[in-house]
Amino acid sequence: MANEMWWSLLAAAETDSPSHGASTGDTVMWWIGGIIVAVFFGAIVLRTLRRNRLRK
């Protein structure tokens, strides 16, 4: 019983993984999203650093 469950979970994980032949549009969207997230969190860090510098 447990062995069958293990294989079914393994099969489900394999089908959910992205394929190696992903389209170029998906790759571009991942890069754009990553850049937007990096800029957003970078702005938060800079704002925090400026606020902390003003308090001293």
Secondary structure, 3 states (H helix, E strand, C coil): CHHHHHHHHHHHHHHHCCCCCCCHHHHHHHHHHHHHHHHHHHHHHHHHHHHHHHHC
